[in-house]
Amino acid sequence: MVCFLQNAFEAQFLVNQLQLYYGGGDKERTALLEKFHHSPGQFKHMELVEHLEKLDLSVLSNKSDKEQQ
């Protein structure tokens, strides 16, 4: 088995990215995930990159602030 992760920090970072991206319940993101699993030949990784570039992380900081209050 080939493992591309160098350490536990990288593994945790990857998990965090997955949670940030797919945790919001966005239908387009979910469709990309389903395409990846069910129709991998049609999956285009650049679509995923485009969605990641548009990800608004400020929403997370606002949510975190509210949870701390």
N, C-alpha and C positions, 0 to 999 in steps of 0.2 A: 504494500500500500504506500502510495506517495502522499506525503503530508507537506503542504506548503506553509503551514503556520510555524513560526519560529519559537513561540513561547505562549504561555497562558495569557499574557497581556494582549497579544494579537488575536487570540481566540475570543477573549472577552470583548474586544473592540468590534470584531465581526458580529458577535451576537447583539451587541448594542445597536449597531447599524441596522441589522435586520428588524429589531424591535422598533426603532425609530421610523423606519420606512413602512413596514407592514402593519404596525400597531394602530394606525389611525383609521383603518376601515375604508380607505379610499378605493373606489370601485376600479379605477384605472390601474392602480398598483396591484390590486388583487387579480385583475385580468392578466397582467404581466406574469405574475407568479403562476397562475393556472396554465398559461401558455408555455412557460418554462417546463412545467411538470408533465403536461398532457400532450403538447405539440412542440417538442424542443426544436424541430427543424424550422419552425416558423418564428421562434424566439429570436429577437434582435437585441443584443446587449446594449446597443447605443440608445434604444428606447429607455432602458433602465437608467443609463447614465443621464439622459435628459431629465428624467423625473427626479433623480437625486440632486441634480444641479438646481432644481426649482424648489427643493425642500426648504420650508420656512422653519428654521429652528427657534425663532423668537417666540413662537407659540409655546414651545416647551418651557422656556424660561418663565413666561407668564403663568403657566400652569404650576410650575414648581413654586413660584412666589405665593400663589394662592394656597397651596397645600401646607406651606410653612406657617400660615397665619392661623 
